[in-house]
Amino acid sequence: MPRRSDLQRILLLGSGPIVIGQACEFDYSGTQACKALRDEGFQVVLVNSNPATIMTDPEMADRTYIEPLTPEVVAQVIAAERPDALLPTMGGQTALNLAINLAERGVLERYGVELIGASPEAIRKAEDRQLFKEAMGRIGVEVCPSGIAANLLEAEAVARRIGSYPLIIRPAFTLGGSGGGIAYNTDDLLTIARSGLEASPVRQILIEQSLLGWKEYELEVMRDQADNAVVVCSIENLDPMGVHTGDSITVAPAQTLTDREYQRLRDQALAIMREVGVETGGSNVQFAVNPADGALVVIEMNPRVSRSSALASKATGFPIAKMAARLAVGYTLPEILNDITGKTPACFEPSIDYVVTKAPRFAFEKFPGAQPVLTTSMRSVGEVMAIGRCFEESLQKALRGLEIGRAGWGCDGSPQTPMDPEAMAVQLRTPTPERIFQLRQAMEQGFDRERLRELTGIDPWFLAKLARLLDLERQHLQGRTLQELDGGAMLSLKQAGYSDRQIAWATGSEELAVRRRRQKLGVDVVFKTVDTCARSLPPPPPTTTAPTKPPAPGSGRTVPWNASRRPRRRGRTPGGRC
């Protein structure tokens, strides 16, 4: 279907101030939406209270209002600008809640403003915990045993009905798990329930049976009004349920699902999209899978562009916000051309031949008194995305990109706190920002992978990959000097993500000396492309990633990478070079 001709002016809501759970990801999405809508010839009116964003630059919208994101102020903007439509799905939970408030007050109906991207009914069905639970029952999708509470007495009644602790408390219409948590007893329940009711704009909380230890996955899904739907990306949490997905190391695509399990998640995600009624845009659907028997339940759905959408966009090269904006104004997926390939339509699901790892950044040192313990309420203040040819490479690149003094997953001289096995076991049971590094220390102390799985709930596949890194160090670095490293050893280390600094520390040499040795052995940096199609087509690349190239066959070495041979990038996404 062609773009809608009955719409001329569109009001777009930003996400407001940068807070935990809602930060620059929505500036990224909103900027894409502004550009896409203006490219289509629409007049864009933007309202956002945060001037320190790209989307509020003068050239992004036709009219920009830097005003508080309140129903009263936005109603005044609507009265002055008289937009034909309101697009709330690019501004996170703030914009979504604001749109629902305006609809309930009758502001949109009074001025003839259409809500596009997601209807009020779809937003309520996805965000209202009771309505969502009822909707899942109609399509046969399992949800966790749970109950809804609007006050503390109802919360206690739900807890008695479920019958056991721990319990997960999830407030409705909130972002980043704000106000939620894990209750291990009645005192915890009352404290967290009170906090959740205060955080929820509709004073509603969901109390559900704990799924601690289950594996967590999410799918980024898009659907148009002709019922074409695609799964843009699957994302897997390294940590099991109990840690907010924004605080967990995550990996795309999902690594530990069988094909049968992935197809179940995909089928259910699409069924959920149809039942909730998201017809013109993207959504994020989260699932939990029991590693013991494969049981599958849906956790929740966000009927909007989410934090993970920015990650999935950069990971795959598929601009979710840009596509969602075009779907909202009438296009269907087959009508939108993939910008990267220049040949395939947007209804072709992206395919990637690399691994993307996101590592969260924490700043507990700035919050005196805050316990560095990770729960269902988001605590991270930023994140790093890295791309590699394998999980080990992308993980190490992500960890050193955090700017916390680490050169990778250890092997860099970072101090360790000596702990006996009992103390180490206690530390590993508690999710903290340091647990990924404590895993290394535990492996070095002799903890086997089965014991680590019991303590952390982390899938054995990830533990095996971490153990492989230690095996590589023992094989190629332990007790060896830099001059003893041959081309094969150097290549194996670099392809597993080891930096020159790590190799220098392990061999007692200087980082520059490692670089010279590496180049002498012909192990050099190369640049690969993020192309959405796993190299099945020759696209103009927007994003490059730098893995390591082996020596050219028969030459003994490759041409050194230097400034004079720096490849030219024909464009770039905000993800930049990884």
C-alpha positions as CSV (number, residue, x, y, z in Angstrom):
1,M,0.0,0.0,0.0
2,P,1.3,3.5,-0.8
3,R,2.0,6.1,1.9
4,R,-1.0,7.7,3.4
5,S,-2.1,10.9,1.7
6,D,-4.5,12.0,4.4
7,L,-1.7,12.8,6.8
8,Q,0.4,16.0,6.4
9,R,1.7,16.9,9.9
10,I,2.9,14.3,12.4
11,L,3.7,15.0,16.1
12,L,6.5,12.8,17.5
13,L,7.1,12.5,21.2
14,G,10.7,12.1,22.6
15,S,11.6,10.2,25.7
16,G,12.6,13.2,27.9
17,P,15.6,13.2,30.3
18,I,18.2,10.5,30.2
19,V,17.4,8.1,33.1
20,I,18.4,4.5,33.9
21,G,16.4,2.3,31.5
22,Q,15.6,5.0,29.0
23,A,18.6,6.8,27.6
24,C,20.3,7.6,24.2
25,E,18.7,4.5,22.6
26,F,15.5,6.5,22.2
27,D,17.4,9.5,20.8
28,Y,18.8,7.1,18.2
29,S,15.3,5.8,17.4
30,G,13.6,9.2,17.4
31,T,16.3,10.7,15.1
32,Q,15.8,7.9,12.6
33,A,12.0,8.4,12.7
34,C,12.3,12.2,12.2
35,K,14.5,11.7,9.2
36,A,12.4,9.0,7.7
37,L,9.2,11.0,8.0
38,R,10.7,14.1,6.5
39,D,12.1,12.1,3.7
40,E,8.6,11.0,2.9
41,G,7.4,14.6,2.7
42,F,5.6,14.9,6.1
43,Q,5.9,17.9,8.4
44,V,7.3,16.7,11.7
45,V,6.6,18.5,15.0
46,L,8.8,17.2,17.8
47,V,8.2,17.6,21.6
48,N,11.1,16.6,23.9
49,S,12.2,18.0,27.2
50,N,15.9,17.2,26.7
51,P,17.8,19.6,24.6
52,A,21.0,17.5,24.8
53,T,19.9,15.1,22.1
54,I,20.4,14.7,18.4
55,M,16.7,14.7,17.6
56,T,16.3,18.3,19.0
57,D,18.9,19.6,16.5
58,P,17.1,22.3,14.3
59,E,17.4,20.3,11.1
60,M,15.7,17.2,12.4
61,A,12.1,18.4,12.6
62,D,10.1,21.2,11.1
63,R,9.0,22.5,14.5
64,T,10.8,21.5,17.8
65,Y,9.3,22.2,21.2
66,I,11.7,21.7,24.1
67,E,9.1,21.6,26.8
68,P,8.1,19.3,29.7
69,L,6.6,16.0,28.6
70,T,3.3,16.4,30.4
71,P,-0.3,16.0,29.2
72,E,-1.0,19.6,29.7
73,V,2.0,20.9,27.7
74,V,1.6,18.4,24.9
75,A,-2.1,19.3,24.7
76,Q,-1.2,22.9,24.2
77,V,1.3,21.9,21.4
78,I,-1.5,19.9,19.7
79,A,-3.9,22.9,20.0
80,A,-1.3,25.2,18.4
81,E,0.1,22.9,15.7
82,R,-3.0,20.8,14.9
83,P,-1.1,17.7,13.8
84,D,-3.0,15.0,11.8
85,A,-1.3,12.1,13.8
86,L,0.7,11.4,16.9
87,L,3.5,8.8,16.8
88,P,4.4,7.7,20.4
89,T,6.3,4.5,19.8
90,M,9.8,6.1,19.4
91,G,10.0,7.8,22.8
92,G,10.1,4.8,25.1
93,Q,7.7,4.3,28.0
94,T,7.4,8.0,28.7
95,A,5.9,8.7,25.2
96,L,3.7,5.7,25.4
97,N,2.2,6.6,28.7
98,L,1.8,10.2,27.6
99,A,-0.1,9.1,24.5
100,I,-2.5,6.9,26.5
101,N,-3.1,9.8,28.9
102,L,-3.9,12.2,26.1
103,A,-6.3,9.6,24.6
104,E,-8.1,9.0,27.9
105,R,-8.5,12.8,28.4
106,G,-10.1,13.1,25.1
107,V,-7.4,15.5,23.7
108,L,-6.7,13.4,20.6
109,E,-10.4,13.1,19.8
110,R,-11.1,16.8,20.4
111,Y,-8.4,17.9,17.9
112,G,-8.9,15.0,15.4
113,V,-5.4,13.5,16.0
114,E,-4.9,9.9,15.1
115,L,-2.6,7.7,17.1
116,I,-0.3,5.8,14.7
117,G,2.3,3.1,15.3
118,A,0.2,1.5,17.9
119,S,-3.5,2.0,18.8
120,P,-4.6,2.8,22.3
121,E,-6.2,-0.7,22.5
122,A,-2.9,-2.4,21.6
123,I,-0.9,-0.3,24.1
124,R,-3.3,-1.1,26.9
125,K,-3.4,-4.8,26.0
126,A,0.4,-5.0,26.1
127,E,1.0,-2.8,29.1
128,D,-1.9,-3.7,31.4
129,R,-0.7,-6.9,33.1
130,Q,-4.2,-8.4,33.5
131,L,-5.3,-7.6,29.9
132,F,-2.0,-9.1,28.6
133,K,-2.5,-12.3,30.6
134,E,-6.1,-12.7,29.3
135,A,-4.9,-12.1,25.7
136,M,-2.2,-14.8,26.1
137,G,-4.8,-17.2,27.4
138,R,-6.9,-16.7,24.3
139,I,-4.1,-17.8,21.9
140,G,-2.7,-20.6,24.1
141,V,0.6,-18.9,25.0
142,E,1.8,-19.9,28.5
143,V,2.4,-17.2,31.1
144,C,3.9,-17.6,34.5
145,P,1.5,-18.4,37.4
146,S,0.7,-14.9,38.7
147,G,-1.9,-12.4,40.0
148,I,-2.6,-8.7,39.7
149,A,-2.7,-6.4,42.7
150,A,-3.8,-2.8,43.2
151,N,-3.0,-2.5,46.9
152,L,-1.0,-4.3,49.6
153,L,-3.9,-6.5,50.8
154,E,-4.4,-7.8,47.3
155,A,-0.6,-8.4,47.0
156,E,-0.6,-10.6,50.1
157,A,-3.6,-12.5,48.8
158,V,-1.9,-13.2,45.5
159,A,1.2,-14.4,47.3
160,R,-0.8,-16.8,49.4
161,R,-2.6,-18.1,46.2
162,I,0.8,-18.7,44.5
163,G,2.0,-20.5,47.6
164,S,5.8,-20.1,47.6
165,Y,8.6,-17.7,47.5
166,P,10.6,-16.1,45.8
167,L,8.1,-14.0,43.9
168,I,8.7,-11.5,41.1
169,I,7.0,-8.1,41.3
170,R,6.5,-6.2,38.0
171,P,4.7,-2.8,38.0
172,A,2.6,-1.9,35.0
173,F,3.4,0.9,32.5
174,T,6.9,1.4,33.8
175,L,10.4,1.4,32.3
176,G,13.5,-0.5,33.1
177,G,11.7,-2.6,35.7
178,S,11.4,0.5,37.9
179,G,9.8,-0.2,41.2
180,G,10.0,-4.0,40.7
181,G,12.1,-6.7,42.4
182,I,12.4,-10.1,43.8
183,A,10.6,-10.9,47.1
184,Y,12.0,-13.7,49.2
185,N,9.6,-13.3,52.1
186,T,6.5,-11.4,53.2
187,D,8.5,-8.4,54.4
188,D,10.2,-8.1,51.0
189,L,6.9,-8.5,49.3
190,L,5.3,-5.6,51.1
191,T,8.3,-3.3,50.6
192,I,8.6,-4.0,46.9
193,A,4.9,-4.0,46.3
194,R,4.6,-0.6,47.9
195,S,7.4,0.7,45.7
196,G,5.9,-0.9,42.6
197,L,2.4,0.6,43.2
198,E,4.0,4.0,43.6
199,A,6.0,3.6,40.4
200,S,3.1,2.4,38.3
201,P,1.0,5.3,36.8
202,V,-2.1,3.0,37.0
203,R,-1.2,1.7,40.5
204,Q,-1.0,-1.9,39.3
205,I,1.6,-4.6,39.9
206,L,1.9,-8.2,38.6
207,I,3.1,-10.7,41.1
208,E,4.3,-13.9,39.6
209,Q,6.0,-17.2,40.5
210,S,9.7,-17.0,40.4
211,L,11.5,-18.2,37.2
212,L,14.9,-17.8,38.7
213,G,17.4,-20.0,36.8
214,W,15.4,-20.1,33.5
215,K,17.0,-18.9,30.4
216,E,15.8,-15.5,29.0
217,Y,15.4,-14.6,25.3
218,E,13.9,-11.7,23.4
219,L,12.8,-11.3,19.8
220,E,12.7,-8.0,17.9
221,V,9.6,-8.3,15.7
222,M,8.0,-6.0,13.0
223,R,4.5,-6.3,11.5
224,D,2.6,-4.2,8.9
225,Q,-1.1,-3.7,8.3
226,A,-1.1,-6.4,5.6
227,D,0.0,-8.9,8.3
228,N,3.5,-9.3,6.9
229,A,5.8,-9.9,9.9
230,V,9.5,-10.5,10.3
231,V,11.8,-11.4,13.2
232,V,14.7,-8.9,13.0
233,C,16.9,-10.4,15.6
234,S,17.0,-12.9,18.5
235,I,18.9,-11.9,21.6
236,E,19.9,-14.2,24.5
237,N,20.9,-13.2,28.1
238,L,24.1,-14.7,29.5
239,D,22.6,-14.4,33.0
240,P,19.4,-16.4,33.8
241,M,16.1,-15.0,34.8
242,G,16.3,-12.7,37.9
243,V,18.6,-10.2,36.3
244,H,17.1,-7.4,34.2
245,T,18.0,-7.8,30.5
246,G,19.5,-4.4,30.5
247,D,21.9,-5.5,33.3
248,S,22.9,-8.8,31.7
249,I,25.5,-9.5,29.1
250,T,23.5,-10.3,26.0
251,V,24.3,-12.1,22.8
252,A,22.8,-11.9,19.3
253,P,21.8,-14.0,17.6
254,A,20.7,-16.5,20.4
255,Q,23.4,-19.1,20.8
256,T,21.9,-22.0,22.8
257,L,18.5,-22.5,21.2
258,T,17.8,-25.5,19.1
259,D,16.2,-24.8,15.8
260,R,12.9,-26.3,17.1
261,E,13.0,-24.1,20.2
262,Y,13.7,-21.0,18.0
263,Q,10.8,-21.8,15.8
264,R,8.5,-22.1,18.8
265,L,9.7,-18.6,20.0
266,R,9.2,-17.2,16.6
267,D,5.7,-18.6,16.1
268,Q,4.6,-17.4,19.5
269,A,6.1,-13.9,19.0
270,L,4.2,-13.5,15.8
271,A,1.0,-14.8,17.4
272,I,1.4,-12.3,20.2
273,M,1.9,-9.4,17.8
274,R,-1.4,-10.3,16.1
275,E,-3.4,-10.8,19.2
276,V,-2.2,-7.6,20.8
277,G,-2.9,-5.8,17.6
278,V,0.4,-4.1,16.7
279,E,-0.1,-3.5,13.0
280,T,2.3,-0.8,12.0
281,G,5.7,-1.0,13.7
282,G,8.2,-2.9,15.9
283,S,7.8,-4.7,19.2
284,N,10.0,-6.5,21.6
285,V,8.8,-9.9,23.0
286,Q,10.5,-11.5,26.0
287,F,10.5,-15.2,26.8
288,A,11.8,-17.6,29.5
289,V,12.8,-21.2,28.8
290,N,13.3,-23.8,31.4
291,P,16.7,-25.5,30.7
292,A,15.5,-28.7,32.5
293,D,12.5,-29.5,30.3
294,G,12.2,-26.8,27.6
295,A,9.0,-25.3,29.0
296,L,8.4,-21.9,27.5
297,V,6.5,-18.9,28.9
298,V,6.2,-15.3,27.7
299,I,7.4,-12.7,30.1
300,E,6.1,-9.5,28.6
301,M,5.8,-7.5,25.3
302,N,6.7,-3.9,24.6
303,P,4.4,-2.5,21.8
304,R,7.1,0.1,20.8
305,V,10.7,0.5,19.8
306,S,12.7,-0.6,22.8
307,R,16.2,-0.3,24.2
308,S,17.0,-3.6,22.5
309,S,15.8,-2.2,19.2
310,A,18.8,0.1,19.0
311,L,21.1,-2.9,19.7
312,A,19.3,-5.1,17.2
313,S,19.5,-2.4,14.5
314,K,23.2,-1.9,14.9
315,A,23.8,-5.7,15.2
316,T,22.0,-6.5,12.0
317,G,22.1,-3.3,9.9
318,F,18.3,-3.3,9.9
319,P,17.1,0.2,10.9
320,I,14.1,-0.8,13.0
321,A,13.0,2.7,14.0
322,K,13.2,4.0,10.4
323,M,11.2,1.0,9.1
324,A,8.7,1.4,11.9
325,A,8.1,5.0,11.1
326,R,7.4,4.2,7.4
327,L,5.1,1.3,8.4
328,A,3.2,3.8,10.6
329,V,2.4,6.0,7.7
330,G,1.0,3.3,5.4
331,Y,3.8,1.3,3.8
332,T,4.0,-2.4,4.0
333,L,7.3,-4.4,4.5
334,P,7.5,-5.6,0.8
335,E,7.3,-1.9,-0.3
336,I,10.3,-0.7,1.7
337,L,13.7,-1.3,0.2
338,N,16.6,-2.5,2.3
339,D,19.0,0.5,2.3
340,I,22.1,-1.6,2.6
341,T,21.6,-4.3,-0.1
342,G,19.6,-1.9,-2.3
343,K,17.9,-5.0,-3.7
344,T,15.9,-6.9,-1.1
345,P,12.7,-5.6,0.5
346,A,12.3,-5.2,4.3
347,C,10.2,-8.4,4.5
348,F,13.5,-10.3,4.1
349,E,14.6,-11.2,7.6
350,P,18.2,-10.2,8.4
351,S,20.9,-12.9,8.4
352,I,24.2,-12.4,10.2
353,D,27.4,-14.5,10.1
354,Y,29.0,-13.1,13.2
355,V,28.3,-12.7,17.0
356,V,27.3,-9.5,18.7
357,T,27.8,-9.1,22.4
358,K,26.4,-6.3,24.6
359,A,28.1,-5.6,27.9
360,P,26.4,-3.3,30.5
361,R,28.3,-0.5,32.2
362,F,27.6,0.2,35.9
363,A,28.5,3.2,38.1
364,F,27.7,2.1,41.6
365,E,30.6,4.2,42.8
366,K,28.5,7.3,42.1
367,F,25.7,6.1,44.3
368,P,27.0,5.7,47.8
369,G,24.9,3.2,49.8
370,A,23.6,1.4,46.7
371,Q,24.3,-2.4,46.8
372,P,26.0,-3.7,43.6
373,V,23.6,-6.5,43.3
374,L,21.6,-7.1,40.1
375,T,17.9,-7.8,40.2
376,T,14.9,-7.3,38.0
377,S,15.2,-3.5,38.4
378,M,17.7,-2.1,35.9
379,R,20.9,-0.6,37.4
380,S,23.2,-0.1,34.4
381,V,24.0,3.4,33.1
382,G,25.3,2.5,29.7
383,E,26.4,-0.4,27.5
384,V,29.0,-1.4,24.9
385,M,28.3,-3.4,21.7
386,A,31.0,-5.4,20.1
387,I,31.1,-7.7,17.0
388,G,33.3,-10.7,16.5
389,R,33.5,-13.9,14.4
390,C,32.9,-15.9,17.6
391,F,31.5,-15.3,21.0
392,E,34.9,-15.3,22.7
393,E,36.1,-12.5,20.4
394,S,33.0,-10.3,20.7
395,L,32.9,-10.8,24.5
396,Q,36.5,-9.7,25.0
397,K,36.1,-6.7,22.8
398,A,32.9,-5.7,24.7
399,L,34.6,-6.0,28.1
400,R,37.6,-3.8,27.1
401,G,35.2,-1.3,25.6
402,L,33.6,-0.7,29.0
403,E,36.5,1.6,30.0
404,I,36.8,0.1,33.5
405,G,40.5,-0.7,33.1
406,R,40.1,-4.2,31.7
407,A,41.8,-5.3,28.5
408,G,39.4,-8.2,28.1
409,W,38.3,-11.2,30.1
410,G,41.3,-11.1,32.4
411,C,44.9,-11.9,31.3
412,D,45.7,-8.2,31.9
413,G,47.1,-7.9,35.4
414,S,43.9,-6.8,37.0
415,P,44.0,-7.5,40.8
416,Q,41.9,-10.4,42.2
417,T,40.6,-10.6,45.7
418,P,41.8,-14.0,47.2
419,M,38.8,-16.1,48.2
420,D,38.5,-19.6,49.6
421,P,36.1,-22.0,47.7
422,E,33.2,-21.3,50.1
423,A,33.4,-17.6,49.8
424,M,33.8,-17.9,46.0
425,A,30.6,-20.0,45.9
426,V,28.7,-17.4,47.8
427,Q,29.9,-14.6,45.5
428,L,29.0,-16.6,42.4
429,R,25.4,-17.2,43.6
430,T,24.8,-13.4,43.7
431,P,24.5,-11.6,40.4
432,T,26.9,-8.6,40.4
433,P,28.8,-6.6,37.8
434,E,32.0,-8.5,38.7
435,R,30.5,-12.0,38.3
436,I,31.8,-12.4,34.8
437,F,35.4,-11.9,36.1
438,Q,34.8,-14.0,39.2
439,L,33.9,-16.9,36.9
440,R,37.5,-16.7,35.6
441,Q,38.9,-16.8,39.1
442,A,36.7,-19.7,40.0
443,M,37.8,-21.7,36.9
444,E,41.5,-21.0,37.8
445,Q,40.8,-22.3,41.3
446,G,39.5,-25.6,39.9
447,F,35.7,-25.1,39.9
448,D,34.3,-27.4,37.2
449,R,31.7,-26.3,34.7
450,E,28.8,-28.3,36.2
451,R,29.5,-26.7,39.6
452,L,29.6,-23.2,38.0
453,R,26.3,-23.9,36.3
454,E,24.6,-24.9,39.6
455,L,25.9,-21.7,41.3
456,T,25.2,-19.2,38.5
457,G,22.5,-20.7,36.3
458,I,24.6,-19.7,33.2
459,D,24.2,-22.1,30.3
460,P,27.0,-24.7,29.9
461,W,27.6,-23.5,26.3
462,F,28.8,-20.1,27.6
463,L,30.9,-21.7,30.4
464,A,32.6,-23.9,27.8
465,K,33.5,-20.9,25.7
466,L,35.0,-19.2,28.7
467,A,36.9,-22.3,29.6
468,R,38.3,-22.4,26.0
469,L,39.9,-19.0,26.6
470,L,41.8,-20.3,29.6
471,D,42.8,-23.3,27.5
472,L,44.2,-21.0,24.8
473,E,46.2,-19.1,27.4
474,R,47.6,-22.3,28.8
475,Q,48.5,-23.6,25.3
476,H,50.0,-20.5,23.8
477,L,50.9,-18.0,26.6
478,Q,51.7,-19.7,29.8
479,G,55.5,-19.8,30.4
480,R,56.2,-18.4,26.9
481,T,58.0,-15.3,25.7
482,L,56.8,-13.1,22.9
483,Q,59.5,-14.4,20.5
484,E,58.2,-17.9,21.1
485,L,54.8,-17.1,19.6
486,D,54.5,-18.3,16.0
487,G,52.0,-17.1,13.4
488,G,49.5,-19.9,14.3
489,A,49.5,-19.2,18.0
490,M,49.2,-15.4,17.4
491,L,46.3,-15.9,15.0
492,S,44.5,-18.2,17.4
493,L,44.8,-15.7,20.2
494,K,43.7,-12.7,18.1
495,Q,40.7,-14.6,16.7
496,A,39.6,-15.3,20.3
497,G,39.7,-11.6,21.0
498,Y,42.9,-11.2,22.8
499,S,44.3,-7.7,22.6
500,D,47.9,-6.8,22.1
501,R,47.9,-5.5,25.7
502,Q,46.8,-8.9,27.0
503,I,49.4,-10.7,25.1
504,A,52.0,-8.2,26.2
505,W,51.1,-8.8,29.9
506,A,51.1,-12.6,29.5
507,T,54.5,-12.6,27.8
508,G,56.2,-9.9,29.9
509,S,56.6,-7.6,27.0
510,E,55.4,-4.2,25.7
511,E,52.2,-3.6,23.8
512,L,54.0,-2.0,20.9
513,A,56.4,-4.9,20.7
514,V,53.4,-7.3,20.4
515,R,52.0,-5.3,17.6
516,R,55.4,-5.3,15.7
517,R,55.7,-9.0,16.3
518,R,52.2,-9.7,15.1
519,Q,52.7,-7.7,11.9
520,K,56.0,-9.4,11.3
521,L,54.1,-12.7,11.5
522,G,51.6,-11.4,9.0
523,V,48.6,-11.3,11.5
524,D,46.9,-8.1,10.6
525,V,43.6,-6.2,11.1
526,V,41.0,-6.5,8.4
527,F,37.6,-4.9,8.1
528,K,34.3,-6.8,7.5
529,T,30.9,-5.5,6.8
530,V,27.5,-5.5,8.6
531,D,25.3,-6.2,5.6
532,T,22.0,-7.8,6.8
533,C,22.4,-10.8,4.5
534,A,25.5,-12.8,5.6
535,R,27.4,-11.8,2.4
536,S,24.9,-13.4,0.1
537,L,24.7,-10.1,-1.8
538,P,27.4,-7.5,-2.5
539,P,26.0,-4.4,-0.6
540,P,27.6,-1.0,0.0
541,P,28.6,-1.4,3.7
542,P,27.5,1.1,6.3
543,T,29.3,-0.4,9.2
544,T,32.7,-2.1,9.5
545,T,34.1,-4.4,12.2
546,A,37.7,-5.3,12.7
547,P,38.6,-8.9,13.2
548,T,42.0,-10.4,12.5
549,K,43.3,-11.6,9.1
550,P,45.5,-14.7,8.8
551,P,48.7,-14.6,6.7
552,A,48.1,-14.8,2.9
553,P,48.6,-18.4,1.6
554,G,52.1,-18.8,0.2
555,S,53.3,-15.3,1.0
556,G,54.5,-15.8,4.6
557,R,52.8,-12.6,5.6
558,T,50.3,-10.0,4.6
559,V,50.6,-6.3,3.8
560,P,50.7,-4.4,7.1
561,W,47.6,-2.3,7.9
562,N,48.6,1.3,8.1
563,A,47.2,4.8,7.6
564,S,47.9,4.9,3.9
565,R,45.9,1.7,3.4
566,R,43.0,2.7,5.7
567,P,39.8,1.5,4.0
568,R,37.3,4.2,3.2
569,R,33.9,3.8,4.8
570,R,31.0,4.7,2.5
571,G,28.8,5.8,5.3
572,R,28.3,4.8,8.9
573,T,25.6,4.0,11.4
574,P,25.7,5.6,14.9
575,G,27.2,2.3,16.0
576,G,30.5,3.3,14.3
577,R,33.3,0.9,14.0
578,C,33.3,-2.0,16.5
